Every structure is written in C-alpha cells, then in structure tokens.
Amino acid sequence: MNTTDHRAAIIAGLRDLAVFLEANPAVPVPVFPKLLYFAAGTDPDMCAEIDAIAEVLGTGIDPGDIDYGHYRTVRAFGPVQYSAVGVLALAKARHDANSSYMGCVTPDPVPSSRTA
C-alpha cells in the first residue's frame, strides 16, 4: 500500500470508528486514546522529521522524553492524542542490550505458602 492509500485508509478508519462508537453507546471507549507515528532513519533525520511535524502541529518537542532517548512531539485533540516519536540510536542500543538476556535467566519457583 502506498503512502497516499495508507493515509486515506487511516483517515477513513478513524471516521468509521467515530461513527461506530456514536451509534453504539454500549461499547466503551478508551480512557486515553493515542495515535503514534514512529519516525525512521538516522538520529538527525528523525529529529528533523519530528521538528517538521511539530511545526505543523503547532507544538514543541517534549523535553521530558529526551532523557529517555525519545524525540517526541504531542498534540491533544480533546482527549485524543497524536504523538510523533523518534527513538534515538542510544535508546535503541540500550533496549537491545536490556533485551539480550531475555529468556536466559529463569528464577527459582516461589515456594507455596500452602501446607500439605
């Protein structure tokens, strides 16, 4: 699916969801609905893309996320949030390092507190 078709499909899906939720009040809605866009490429490329998105959104870069290696801008539309994020190389490396031990360590079983 090309970019134009994907964009049109997302917009149509959001409209269909809104119509469905309005017609079906018994269906609960999420408390914090979020749409996430993840940028790709080098750190400078991702930051430039997120900066351009922030300019269109009329928002800034979230300084609290930079410490975690995420370059992010957010705009709320009522309770619905649109976020554009670039996960920087250092954060990806840290995640990969943390994940490298996954499945390699098995804790001892917790003894049962029941008496037989």
Biopython code that builds the backbone (N, CA, C, O; Angstrom):
import numpy as np
from Bio.PDB.StructureBuilder import StructureBuilder

atoms = [
    (1, "MET", "N", (0.858, -1.169, 0.000)),
    (1, "MET", "CA", (0.000, 0.000, 0.000)),
    (1, "MET", "C", (0.904, 1.231, 0.000)),
    (1, "MET", "O", (1.815, 1.343, 0.821)),
    (2, "ASN", "N", (0.646, 2.141, -0.919)),
    (2, "ASN", "CA", (1.487, 3.342, -0.964)),
    (2, "ASN", "C", (1.067, 4.317, 0.136)),
    (2, "ASN", "O", (0.039, 4.137, 0.789)),
    (3, "THR", "N", (1.881, 5.347, 0.324)),
    (3, "THR", "CA", (1.675, 6.311, 1.409)),
    (3, "THR", "C", (0.321, 7.003, 1.315)),
    (3, "THR", "O", (-0.354, 7.183, 2.329)),
    (4, "THR", "N", (-0.080, 7.389, 0.115)),
    (4, "THR", "CA", (-1.358, 8.082, -0.062)),
    (4, "THR", "C", (-2.520, 7.162, 0.303)),
    (4, "THR", "O", (-3.458, 7.580, 0.981)),
    (5, "ASP", "N", (-2.455, 5.899, -0.150)),
    (5, "ASP", "CA", (-3.513, 4.938, 0.171)),
    (5, "ASP", "C", (-3.545, 4.647, 1.668)),
    (5, "ASP", "O", (-4.621, 4.546, 2.257)),
    (6, "HIS", "N", (-2.375, 4.511, 2.285)),
    (6, "HIS", "CA", (-2.307, 4.237, 3.723)),
    (6, "HIS", "C", (-2.915, 5.393, 4.515)),
    (6, "HIS", "O", (-3.689, 5.181, 5.449)),
    (7, "ARG", "N", (-2.559, 6.602, 4.135)),
    (7, "ARG", "CA", (-3.101, 7.789, 4.820)),
    (7, "ARG", "C", (-4.620, 7.837, 4.688)),
    (7, "ARG", "O", (-5.325, 8.070, 5.669)),
    (8, "ALA", "N", (-5.118, 7.618, 3.479)),
    (8, "ALA", "CA", (-6.572, 7.625, 3.249)),
    (8, "ALA", "C", (-7.253, 6.517, 4.051)),
    (8, "ALA", "O", (-8.348, 6.719, 4.575)),
    (9, "ALA", "N", (-6.618, 5.353, 4.151)),
    (9, "ALA", "CA", (-7.196, 4.238, 4.905)),
    (9, "ALA", "C", (-7.255, 4.560, 6.397)),
    (9, "ALA", "O", (-8.239, 4.228, 7.058)),
    (10, "ILE", "N", (-6.221, 5.199, 6.937)),
    (10, "ILE", "CA", (-6.218, 5.589, 8.354)),
    (10, "ILE", "C", (-7.332, 6.602, 8.627)),
    (10, "ILE", "O", (-8.086, 6.454, 9.589)),
    (11, "ILE", "N", (-7.434, 7.613, 7.794)),
    (11, "ILE", "CA", (-8.460, 8.650, 7.973)),
    (11, "ILE", "C", (-9.860, 8.032, 7.873)),
    (11, "ILE", "O", (-10.731, 8.342, 8.686)),
    (12, "ALA", "N", (-10.079, 7.163, 6.886)),
    (12, "ALA", "CA", (-11.378, 6.509, 6.740)),
    (12, "ALA", "C", (-11.665, 5.616, 7.948)),
    (12, "ALA", "O", (-12.798, 5.564, 8.427)),
    (13, "GLY", "N", (-10.649, 4.920, 8.436)),
    (13, "GLY", "CA", (-10.832, 4.068, 9.601)),
    (13, "GLY", "C", (-11.196, 4.858, 10.842)),
    (13, "GLY", "O", (-12.033, 4.421, 11.631)),
    (14, "LEU", "N", (-10.579, 6.015, 11.026)),
    (14, "LEU", "CA", (-10.911, 6.867, 12.171)),
    (14, "LEU", "C", (-12.346, 7.368, 12.070)),
    (14, "LEU", "O", (-13.071, 7.396, 13.065)),
    (15, "ARG", "N", (-12.749, 7.760, 10.879)),
    (15, "ARG", "CA", (-14.136, 8.213, 10.691)),
    (15, "ARG", "C", (-15.116, 7.070, 10.957)),
    (15, "ARG", "O", (-16.133, 7.257, 11.625)),
    (16, "ASP", "N", (-14.800, 5.881, 10.426)),
    (16, "ASP", "CA", (-15.669, 4.718, 10.648)),
    (16, "ASP", "C", (-15.761, 4.389, 12.136)),
    (16, "ASP", "O", (-16.837, 4.064, 12.637)),
    (17, "LEU", "N", (-14.646, 4.473, 12.833)),
    (17, "LEU", "CA", (-14.650, 4.215, 14.275)),
    (17, "LEU", "C", (-15.540, 5.221, 15.000)),
    (17, "LEU", "O", (-16.333, 4.840, 15.861)),
    (18, "ALA", "N", (-15.414, 6.499, 14.659)),
    (18, "ALA", "CA", (-16.226, 7.534, 15.303)),
    (18, "ALA", "C", (-17.714, 7.283, 15.066)),
    (18, "ALA", "O", (-18.518, 7.397, 15.991)),
    (19, "VAL", "N", (-18.083, 6.942, 13.834)),
    (19, "VAL", "CA", (-19.487, 6.665, 13.511)),
    (19, "VAL", "C", (-19.959, 5.443, 14.296)),
    (19, "VAL", "O", (-21.059, 5.448, 14.849)),
    (20, "PHE", "N", (-19.135, 4.399, 14.346)),
    (20, "PHE", "CA", (-19.492, 3.184, 15.078)),
    (20, "PHE", "C", (-19.705, 3.467, 16.562)),
    (20, "PHE", "O", (-20.705, 3.044, 17.142)),
    (21, "LEU", "N", (-18.760, 4.187, 17.176)),
    (21, "LEU", "CA", (-18.876, 4.479, 18.611)),
    (21, "LEU", "C", (-20.099, 5.347, 18.903)),
    (21, "LEU", "O", (-20.777, 5.155, 19.912)),
    (22, "GLU", "N", (-20.371, 6.289, 18.025)),
    (22, "GLU", "CA", (-21.547, 7.137, 18.219)),
    (22, "GLU", "C", (-22.835, 6.321, 18.115)),
    (22, "GLU", "O", (-23.788, 6.573, 18.852)),
    (23, "ALA", "N", (-22.868, 5.357, 17.215)),
    (23, "ALA", "CA", (-24.061, 4.539, 17.012)),
    (23, "ALA", "C", (-24.202, 3.424, 18.052)),
    (23, "ALA", "O", (-25.280, 2.844, 18.187)),
    (24, "ASN", "N", (-23.135, 3.120, 18.782)),
    (24, "ASN", "CA", (-23.141, 2.020, 19.738)),
    (24, "ASN", "C", (-22.666, 2.496, 21.104)),
    (24, "ASN", "O", (-21.547, 2.181, 21.511)),
    (25, "PRO", "N", (-23.502, 3.252, 21.819)),
    (25, "PRO", "CA", (-23.083, 3.818, 23.096)),
    (25, "PRO", "C", (-22.773, 2.776, 24.170)),
    (25, "PRO", "O", (-22.159, 3.113, 25.182)),
    (26, "ALA", "N", (-23.178, 1.530, 23.979)),
    (26, "ALA", "CA", (-22.871, 0.483, 24.959)),
    (26, "ALA", "C", (-21.403, 0.029, 24.861)),
    (26, "ALA", "O", (-20.882, -0.587, 25.791)),
    (27, "VAL", "N", (-20.746, 0.332, 23.743)),
    (27, "VAL", "CA", (-19.343, -0.049, 23.578)),
    (27, "VAL", "C", (-18.472, 0.983, 24.293)),
    (27, "VAL", "O", (-18.537, 2.169, 23.967)),
    (28, "PRO", "N", (-17.655, 0.553, 25.266)),
    (28, "PRO", "CA", (-16.818, 1.525, 25.981)),
    (28, "PRO", "C", (-15.727, 2.095, 25.083)),
    (28, "PRO", "O", (-15.286, 1.459, 24.125)),
    (29, "VAL", "N", (-15.313, 3.292, 25.415)),
    (29, "VAL", "CA", (-14.222, 3.933, 24.668)),
    (29, "VAL", "C", (-12.971, 3.971, 25.548)),
    (29, "VAL", "O", (-13.078, 3.954, 26.774)),
    (30, "PRO", "N", (-11.783, 4.022, 24.930)),
    (30, "PRO", "CA", (-10.552, 4.088, 25.718)),
    (30, "PRO", "C", (-10.505, 5.366, 26.552)),
    (30, "PRO", "O", (-11.044, 6.400, 26.158)),
    (31, "VAL", "N", (-9.857, 5.277, 27.700)),
    (31, "VAL", "CA", (-9.713, 6.444, 28.564)),
    (31, "VAL", "C", (-8.733, 7.442, 27.945)),
    (31, "VAL", "O", (-8.981, 8.647, 27.969)),
    (32, "PHE", "N", (-7.625, 6.950, 27.393)),
    (32, "PHE", "CA", (-6.592, 7.801, 26.807)),
    (32, "PHE", "C", (-6.261, 7.321, 25.393)),
    (32, "PHE", "O", (-5.211, 6.710, 25.193)),
    (33, "PRO", "N", (-7.123, 7.579, 24.410)),
    (33, "PRO", "CA", (-6.823, 7.119, 23.055)),
    (33, "PRO", "C", (-5.620, 7.870, 22.473)),
    (33, "PRO", "O", (-5.541, 9.097, 22.541)),
    (34, "LYS", "N", (-4.687, 7.101, 21.900)),
    (34, "LYS", "CA", (-3.468, 7.690, 21.361)),
    (34, "LYS", "C", (-3.180, 7.143, 19.973)),
    (34, "LYS", "O", (-3.347, 5.952, 19.709)),
    (35, "LEU", "N", (-2.747, 8.024, 19.103)),
    (35, "LEU", "CA", (-2.232, 7.642, 17.789)),
    (35, "LEU", "C", (-0.737, 7.915, 17.812)),
    (35, "LEU", "O", (-0.309, 9.016, 18.158)),
    (36, "LEU", "N", (0.063, 6.914, 17.445)),
    (36, "LEU", "CA", (1.517, 7.063, 17.474)),
    (36, "LEU", "C", (2.089, 6.944, 16.075)),
    (36, "LEU", "O", (1.760, 6.025, 15.327)),
    (37, "TYR", "N", (2.947, 7.885, 15.739)),
    (37, "TYR", "CA", (3.714, 7.818, 14.497)),
    (37, "TYR", "C", (5.170, 7.682, 14.893)),
    (37, "TYR", "O", (5.673, 8.484, 15.679)),
    (38, "PHE", "N", (5.863, 6.669, 14.357)),
    (38, "PHE", "CA", (7.277, 6.470, 14.648)),
    (38, "PHE", "C", (8.102, 6.836, 13.426)),
    (38, "PHE", "O", (7.914, 6.276, 12.346)),
    (39, "ALA", "N", (9.016, 7.779, 13.604)),
    (39, "ALA", "CA", (9.922, 8.174, 12.536)),
    (39, "ALA", "C", (11.012, 7.115, 12.389)),
    (39, "ALA", "O", (11.300, 6.375, 13.329)),
    (40, "ALA", "N", (11.606, 7.052, 11.216)),
    (40, "ALA", "CA", (12.684, 6.106, 10.954)),
    (40, "ALA", "C", (13.874, 6.864, 10.365)),
    (40, "ALA", "O", (13.735, 7.982, 9.870)),
    (41, "GLY", "N", (15.036, 6.235, 10.431)),
    (41, "GLY", "CA", (16.233, 6.826, 9.844)),
    (41, "GLY", "C", (17.283, 7.110, 10.893)),
    (41, "GLY", "O", (17.234, 6.582, 12.003)),
    (42, "THR", "N", (18.225, 7.944, 10.530)),
    (42, "THR", "CA", (19.288, 8.325, 11.454)),
    (42, "THR", "C", (18.726, 9.286, 12.497)),
    (42, "THR", "O", (17.645, 9.846, 12.314)),
    (43, "ASP", "N", (19.456, 9.473, 13.582)),
    (43, "ASP", "CA", (19.008, 10.424, 14.607)),
    (43, "ASP", "C", (18.721, 11.806, 14.023)),
    (43, "ASP", "O", (17.653, 12.363, 14.277)),
    (44, "PRO", "N", (19.657, 12.379, 13.240)),
    (44, "PRO", "CA", (19.368, 13.714, 12.678)),
    (44, "PRO", "C", (18.143, 13.712, 11.758)),
    (44, "PRO", "O", (17.365, 14.666, 11.754)),
    (45, "ASP", "N", (17.977, 12.635, 10.977)),
    (45, "ASP", "CA", (16.812, 12.548, 10.086)),
    (45, "ASP", "C", (15.513, 12.500, 10.886)),
    (45, "ASP", "O", (14.550, 13.200, 10.573)),
    (46, "MET", "N", (15.502, 11.654, 11.933)),
    (46, "MET", "CA", (14.289, 11.539, 12.750)),
    (46, "MET", "C", (13.979, 12.859, 13.446)),
    (46, "MET", "O", (12.828, 13.292, 13.464)),
    (47, "CYS", "N", (14.992, 13.499, 14.016)),
    (47, "CYS", "CA", (14.762, 14.771, 14.714)),
    (47, "CYS", "C", (14.235, 15.829, 13.756)),
    (47, "CYS", "O", (13.333, 16.591, 14.103)),
    (48, "ALA", "N", (14.797, 15.878, 12.545)),
    (48, "ALA", "CA", (14.320, 16.849, 11.555)),
    (48, "ALA", "C", (12.858, 16.572, 11.185)),
    (48, "ALA", "O", (12.066, 17.505, 11.048)),
    (49, "GLU", "N", (12.503, 15.299, 11.024)),
    (49, "GLU", "CA", (11.120, 14.960, 10.685)),
    (49, "GLU", "C", (10.179, 15.324, 11.828)),
    (49, "GLU", "O", (9.108, 15.882, 11.590)),
    (50, "ILE", "N", (10.562, 15.016, 13.066)),
    (50, "ILE", "CA", (9.716, 15.336, 14.219)),
    (50, "ILE", "C", (9.608, 16.852, 14.379)),
    (50, "ILE", "O", (8.539, 17.361, 14.715)),
    (51, "ASP", "N", (10.699, 17.577, 14.143)),
    (51, "ASP", "CA", (10.647, 19.047, 14.195)),
    (51, "ASP", "C", (9.643, 19.593, 13.170)),
    (51, "ASP", "O", (8.876, 20.508, 13.474)),
    (52, "ALA", "N", (9.652, 19.027, 11.957)),
    (52, "ALA", "CA", (8.725, 19.481, 10.912)),
    (52, "ALA", "C", (7.277, 19.172, 11.302)),
    (52, "ALA", "O", (6.384, 19.987, 11.074)),
    (53, "ILE", "N", (7.050, 18.001, 11.886)),
    (53, "ILE", "CA", (5.700, 17.637, 12.334)),
    (53, "ILE", "C", (5.257, 18.577, 13.458)),
    (53, "ILE", "O", (4.113, 19.030, 13.480)),
    (54, "ALA", "N", (6.168, 18.866, 14.387)),
    (54, "ALA", "CA", (5.842, 19.771, 15.498)),
    (54, "ALA", "C", (5.441, 21.150, 14.975)),
    (54, "ALA", "O", (4.537, 21.789, 15.513)),
    (55, "GLU", "N", (6.116, 21.594, 13.932)),
    (55, "GLU", "CA", (5.781, 22.897, 13.365)),
    (55, "GLU", "C", (4.358, 22.901, 12.800)),
    (55, "GLU", "O", (3.609, 23.856, 13.007)),
    (56, "VAL", "N", (3.991, 21.840, 12.091)),
    (56, "VAL", "CA", (2.638, 21.740, 11.540)),
    (56, "VAL", "C", (1.609, 21.638, 12.661)),
    (56, "VAL", "O", (0.544, 22.252, 12.591)),
    (57, "LEU", "N", (1.930, 20.858, 13.698)),
    (57, "LEU", "CA", (1.012, 20.688, 14.830)),
    (57, "LEU", "C", (0.929, 21.931, 15.704)),
    (57, "LEU", "O", (-0.027, 22.095, 16.462)),
    (58, "GLY", "N", (1.927, 22.811, 15.604)),
    (58, "GLY", "CA", (1.978, 23.980, 16.481)),
    (58, "GLY", "C", (2.397, 23.611, 17.895)),
    (58, "GLY", "O", (1.952, 24.225, 18.865)),
    (59, "THR", "N", (3.258, 22.599, 18.006)),
    (59, "THR", "CA", (3.713, 22.109, 19.307)),
    (59, "THR", "C", (5.229, 22.166, 19.380)),
    (59, "THR", "O", (5.902, 22.465, 18.393)),
    (60, "GLY", "N", (5.752, 21.877, 20.552)),
    (60, "GLY", "CA", (7.196, 21.806, 20.733)),
    (60, "GLY", "C", (7.636, 20.369, 20.922)),
    (60, "GLY", "O", (6.840, 19.436, 20.812)),
    (61, "ILE", "N", (8.912, 20.209, 21.207)),
    (61, "ILE", "CA", (9.478, 18.897, 21.499)),
    (61, "ILE", "C", (9.347, 18.667, 22.999)),
    (61, "ILE", "O", (9.654, 19.556, 23.793)),
    (62, "ASP", "N", (8.891, 17.475, 23.392)),
    (62, "ASP", "CA", (8.689, 17.142, 24.805)),
    (62, "ASP", "C", (10.049, 16.930, 25.475)),
    (62, "ASP", "O", (10.691, 15.907, 25.237)),
    (63, "PRO", "N", (10.504, 17.875, 26.309)),
    (63, "PRO", "CA", (11.836, 17.767, 26.895)),
    (63, "PRO", "C", (11.980, 16.599, 27.874)),
    (63, "PRO", "O", (13.088, 16.104, 28.080)),
    (64, "GLY", "N", (10.879, 16.156, 28.475)),
    (64, "GLY", "CA", (10.941, 15.042, 29.419)),
    (64, "GLY", "C", (11.293, 13.721, 28.764)),
    (64, "GLY", "O", (11.817, 12.826, 29.426)),
    (65, "ASP", "N", (11.014, 13.584, 27.478)),
    (65, "ASP", "CA", (11.299, 12.331, 26.781)),
    (65, "ASP", "C", (12.734, 12.242, 26.266)),
    (65, "ASP", "O", (13.224, 11.147, 25.994)),
    (66, "ILE", "N", (13.404, 13.371, 26.132)),
    (66, "ILE", "CA", (14.760, 13.370, 25.578)),
    (66, "ILE", "C", (15.708, 12.581, 26.477)),
    (66, "ILE", "O", (16.594, 11.889, 25.975)),
    (67, "ASP", "N", (15.540, 12.670, 27.793)),
    (67, "ASP", "CA", (16.386, 11.908, 28.717)),
    (67, "ASP", "C", (16.266, 10.406, 28.488)),
    (67, "ASP", "O", (17.199, 9.664, 28.796)),
    (68, "TYR", "N", (15.144, 9.946, 27.957)),
    (68, "TYR", "CA", (14.923, 8.520, 27.688)),
    (68, "TYR", "C", (15.307, 8.138, 26.256)),
    (68, "TYR", "O", (15.162, 6.983, 25.857)),
    (69, "GLY", "N", (15.794, 9.107, 25.492)),
    (69, "GLY", "CA", (16.195, 8.827, 24.120)),
    (69, "GLY", "C", (15.060, 8.866, 23.123)),
    (69, "GLY", "O", (15.161, 8.316, 22.026)),
    (70, "HIS", "N", (13.968, 9.525, 23.514)),
    (70, "HIS", "CA", (12.832, 9.671, 22.611)),
    (70, "HIS", "C", (12.672, 11.145, 22.257)),
    (70, "HIS", "O", (12.585, 12.000, 23.139)),
    (71, "TYR", "N", (12.637, 11.426, 20.981)),
    (71, "TYR", "CA", (12.445, 12.783, 20.482)),
    (71, "TYR", "C", (10.997, 12.840, 20.042)),
    (71, "TYR", "O", (10.634, 12.244, 19.028)),
    (72, "ARG", "N", (10.150, 13.560, 20.800)),
    (72, "ARG", "CA", (8.704, 13.431, 20.630)),
    (72, "ARG", "C", (7.995, 14.775, 20.684)),
    (72, "ARG", "O", (8.382, 15.690, 21.411)),
    (73, "THR", "N", (6.948, 14.851, 19.886)),
    (73, "THR", "CA", (6.018, 15.966, 19.961)),
    (73, "THR", "C", (4.616, 15.385, 20.084)),
    (73, "THR", "O", (4.332, 14.306, 19.563)),
    (74, "VAL", "N", (3.747, 16.106, 20.774)),
    (74, "VAL", "CA", (2.395, 15.609, 21.056)),
    (74, "VAL", "C", (1.395, 16.747, 20.894)),
    (74, "VAL", "O", (1.665, 17.889, 21.267)),
    (75, "ARG", "N", (0.249, 16.418, 20.336)),
    (75, "ARG", "CA", (-0.866, 17.373, 20.310)),
    (75, "ARG", "C", (-2.133, 16.632, 20.706)),
    (75, "ARG", "O", (-2.414, 15.539, 20.215)),
    (76, "ALA", "N", (-2.886, 17.245, 21.598)),
    (76, "ALA", "CA", (-4.154, 16.672, 22.030)),
    (76, "ALA", "C", (-5.297, 17.284, 21.231)),
    (76, "ALA", "O", (-5.331, 18.489, 20.983)),
    (77, "PHE", "N", (-6.218, 16.435, 20.840)),
    (77, "PHE", "CA", (-7.469, 16.834, 20.205)),
    (77, "PHE", "C", (-8.555, 16.376, 21.169)),
    (77, "PHE", "O", (-9.098, 15.280, 21.037)),
    (78, "GLY", "N", (-8.862, 17.230, 22.137)),
    (78, "GLY", "CA", (-9.727, 16.797, 23.232)),
    (78, "GLY", "C", (-8.980, 15.706, 23.990)),
    (78, "GLY", "O", (-7.812, 15.884, 24.334)),
    (79, "PRO", "N", (-9.637, 14.582, 24.254)),
    (79, "PRO", "CA", (-8.961, 13.511, 24.971)),
    (79, "PRO", "C", (-8.115, 12.610, 24.065)),
    (79, "PRO", "O", (-7.433, 11.711, 24.557)),
    (80, "VAL", "N", (-8.149, 12.840, 22.756)),
    (80, "VAL", "CA", (-7.381, 12.029, 21.802)),
    (80, "VAL", "C", (-6.029, 12.686, 21.574)),
    (80, "VAL", "O", (-5.929, 13.903, 21.416)),
    (81, "GLN", "N", (-4.981, 11.851, 21.560)),
    (81, "GLN", "CA", (-3.617, 12.388, 21.457)),
    (81, "GLN", "C", (-2.926, 11.850, 20.204)),
    (81, "GLN", "O", (-3.000, 10.659, 19.904)),
    (82, "TYR", "N", (-2.257, 12.744, 19.482)),
    (82, "TYR", "CA", (-1.413, 12.370, 18.350)),
    (82, "TYR", "C", (0.027, 12.604, 18.777)),
    (82, "TYR", "O", (0.386, 13.709, 19.184)),
    (83, "SER", "N", (0.859, 11.559, 18.685)),
    (83, "SER", "CA", (2.276, 11.675, 19.037)),
    (83, "SER", "C", (3.130, 11.258, 17.858)),
    (83, "SER", "O", (2.845, 10.264, 17.191)),
    (84, "ALA", "N", (4.169, 12.016, 17.609)),
    (84, "ALA", "CA", (5.180, 11.651, 16.625)),
    (84, "ALA", "C", (6.486, 11.465, 17.402)),
    (84, "ALA", "O", (6.910, 12.352, 18.141)),
    (85, "VAL", "N", (7.118, 10.296, 17.224)),
    (85, "VAL", "CA", (8.266, 9.919, 18.048)),
    (85, "VAL", "C", (9.413, 9.441, 17.183)),
    (85, "VAL", "O", (9.219, 8.720, 16.204)),
    (86, "GLY", "N", (10.604, 9.851, 17.559)),
    (86, "GLY", "CA", (11.831, 9.296, 17.014)),
    (86, "GLY", "C", (12.571, 8.632, 18.160)),
    (86, "GLY", "O", (12.960, 9.302, 19.116)),
    (87, "VAL", "N", (12.772, 7.317, 18.077)),
    (87, "VAL", "CA", (13.541, 6.603, 19.102)),
    (87, "VAL", "C", (14.993, 6.657, 18.664)),
    (87, "VAL", "O", (15.381, 6.038, 17.673)),
    (88, "LEU", "N", (15.794, 7.411, 19.420)),
    (88, "LEU", "CA", (17.175, 7.676, 19.031)),
    (88, "LEU", "C", (18.060, 6.455, 19.208)),
    (88, "LEU", "O", (17.727, 5.541, 19.962)),
    (89, "ALA", "N", (19.204, 6.441, 18.502)),
    (89, "ALA", "CA", (20.089, 5.281, 18.447)),
    (89, "ALA", "C", (20.532, 4.803, 19.824)),
    (89, "ALA", "O", (20.578, 3.597, 20.063)),
    (90, "LEU", "N", (20.859, 5.711, 20.731)),
    (90, "LEU", "CA", (21.300, 5.304, 22.063)),
    (90, "LEU", "C", (20.180, 4.567, 22.811)),
    (90, "LEU", "O", (20.448, 3.584, 23.502)),
    (91, "ALA", "N", (18.949, 5.023, 22.684)),
    (91, "ALA", "CA", (17.822, 4.347, 23.327)),
    (91, "ALA", "C", (17.592, 2.968, 22.711)),
    (91, "ALA", "O", (17.281, 2.015, 23.425)),
    (92, "LYS", "N", (17.744, 2.855, 21.388)),
    (92, "LYS", "CA", (17.601, 1.553, 20.735)),
    (92, "LYS", "C", (18.688, 0.599, 21.209)),
    (92, "LYS", "O", (18.415, -0.573, 21.468)),
    (93, "ALA", "N", (19.916, 1.089, 21.326)),
    (93, "ALA", "CA", (21.028, 0.252, 21.793)),
    (93, "ALA", "C", (20.802, -0.186, 23.236)),
    (93, "ALA", "O", (21.056, -1.339, 23.585)),
    (94, "ARG", "N", (20.326, 0.730, 24.071)),
    (94, "ARG", "CA", (20.045, 0.389, 25.468)),
    (94, "ARG", "C", (18.948, -0.676, 25.540)),
    (94, "ARG", "O", (19.055, -1.624, 26.318)),
    (95, "HIS", "N", (17.914, -0.526, 24.748)),
    (95, "HIS", "CA", (16.828, -1.513, 24.715)),
    (95, "HIS", "C", (17.346, -2.873, 24.248)),
    (95, "HIS", "O", (17.017, -3.902, 24.837)),
    (96, "ASP", "N", (18.154, -2.874, 23.191)),
    (96, "ASP", "CA", (18.710, -4.131, 22.681)),
    (96, "ASP", "C", (19.579, -4.817, 23.730)),
    (96, "ASP", "O", (19.521, -6.035, 23.893)),
    (97, "ALA", "N", (20.386, -4.027, 24.440)),
    (97, "ALA", "CA", (21.239, -4.596, 25.487)),
    (97, "ALA", "C", (20.389, -5.181, 26.617)),
    (97, "ALA", "O", (20.658, -6.286, 27.088)),
    (98, "ASN", "N", (19.374, -4.451, 27.046)),
    (98, "ASN", "CA", (18.499, -4.949, 28.107)),
    (98, "ASN", "C", (17.755, -6.207, 27.671)),
    (98, "ASN", "O", (17.517, -7.103, 28.480)),
    (99, "SER", "N", (17.391, -6.273, 26.401)),
    (99, "SER", "CA", (16.623, -7.410, 25.900)),
    (99, "SER", "C", (17.495, -8.623, 25.590)),
    (99, "SER", "O", (16.972, -9.723, 25.410)),
    (100, "SER", "N", (18.804, -8.447, 25.525)),
    (100, "SER", "CA", (19.677, -9.539, 25.100)),
    (100, "SER", "C", (19.671, -10.715, 26.069)),
    (100, "SER", "O", (20.018, -11.831, 25.683)),
    (101, "TYR", "N", (19.286, -10.487, 27.306)),
    (101, "TYR", "CA", (19.252, -11.569, 28.289)),
    (101, "TYR", "C", (17.865, -12.208, 28.408)),
    (101, "TYR", "O", (17.683, -13.154, 29.174)),
    (102, "MET", "N", (16.900, -11.699, 27.661)),
    (102, "MET", "CA", (15.539, -12.201, 27.774)),
    (102, "MET", "C", (15.506, -13.704, 27.500)),
    (102, "MET", "O", (16.008, -14.179, 26.482)),
    (103, "GLY", "N", (14.908, -14.428, 28.426)),
    (103, "GLY", "CA", (14.786, -15.873, 28.273)),
    (103, "GLY", "C", (16.000, -16.660, 28.739)),
    (103, "GLY", "O", (15.962, -17.890, 28.755)),
    (104, "CYS", "N", (17.071, -15.983, 29.117)),
    (104, "CYS", "CA", (18.292, -16.671, 29.535)),
    (104, "CYS", "C", (18.337, -16.940, 31.036)),
    (104, "CYS", "O", (19.099, -17.795, 31.488)),
    (105, "VAL", "N", (17.548, -16.237, 31.792)),
    (105, "VAL", "CA", (17.555, -16.391, 33.242)),
    (105, "VAL", "C", (16.172, -16.869, 33.672)),
    (105, "VAL", "O", (15.154, -16.262, 33.341)),
    (106, "THR", "N", (16.163, -17.966, 34.415)),
    (106, "THR", "CA", (14.903, -18.497, 34.925)),
    (106, "THR", "C", (14.952, -18.462, 36.443)),
    (106, "THR", "O", (15.798, -19.121, 37.046)),
    (107, "PRO", "N", (14.069, -17.712, 37.066)),
    (107, "PRO", "CA", (14.086, -17.653, 38.527)),
    (107, "PRO", "C", (13.632, -18.981, 39.132)),
    (107, "PRO", "O", (12.881, -19.737, 38.517)),
    (108, "ASP", "N", (14.103, -19.244, 40.344)),
    (108, "ASP", "CA", (13.633, -20.419, 41.066)),
    (108, "ASP", "C", (12.149, -20.256, 41.324)),
    (108, "ASP", "O", (11.664, -19.137, 41.492)),
    (109, "PRO", "N", (11.414, -21.384, 41.357)),
    (109, "PRO", "CA", (9.987, -21.254, 41.646)),
    (109, "PRO", "C", (9.779, -20.723, 43.063)),
    (109, "PRO", "O", (10.561, -21.002, 43.972)),
    (110, "VAL", "N", (8.724, -19.966, 43.222)),
    (110, "VAL", "CA", (8.385, -19.419, 44.538)),
    (110, "VAL", "C", (7.737, -20.541, 45.340)),
    (110, "VAL", "O", (6.773, -21.156, 44.884)),
    (111, "PRO", "N", (8.266, -20.810, 46.538)),
    (111, "PRO", "CA", (7.662, -21.881, 47.344)),
    (111, "PRO", "C", (6.222, -21.551, 47.689)),
    (111, "PRO", "O", (5.885, -20.394, 47.943)),
    (112, "SER", "N", (5.392, -22.548, 47.698)),
    (112, "SER", "CA", (3.983, -22.357, 48.022)),
    (112, "SER", "C", (3.827, -22.077, 49.509)),
    (112, "SER", "O", (4.522, -22.664, 50.338)),
    (113, "SER", "N", (2.921, -21.190, 49.832)),
    (113, "SER", "CA", (2.667, -20.878, 51.233)),
    (113, "SER", "C", (1.661, -21.855, 51.835)),
    (113, "SER", "O", (1.374, -21.806, 53.031)),
    (114, "ARG", "N", (1.133, -22.737, 50.997)),
    (114, "ARG", "CA", (0.164, -23.721, 51.469)),
    (114, "ARG", "C", (0.885, -24.855, 52.204)),
    (114, "ARG", "O", (2.021, -25.195, 51.872)),
    (115, "THR", "N", (0.257, -25.402, 53.143)),
    (115, "THR", "CA", (0.783, -26.581, 53.811)),
    (115, "THR", "C", (0.018, -27.787, 53.330)),
    (115, "THR", "O", (-1.195, -27.720, 53.132)),
    (116, "ALA", "N", (0.703, -28.871, 53.144)),
    (116, "ALA", "CA", (0.051, -30.065, 52.589)),
    (116, "ALA", "C", (-0.655, -30.857, 53.642)),
    (116, "ALA", "O", (-1.254, -31.889, 53.340)),
]
sb = StructureBuilder()
sb.init_structure("model")
sb.init_model(0)
sb.init_chain("A")
sb.init_seg("    ")
for serial, (resi, resn, name, xyz) in enumerate(atoms, 1):
    if name == "N":
        sb.init_residue(resn, " ", resi, " ")
    sb.init_atom(name, np.array(xyz, "f"), 0.0, 1.0, " ", f" {name:<3s}", serial, name[0])
structure = sb.get_structure()
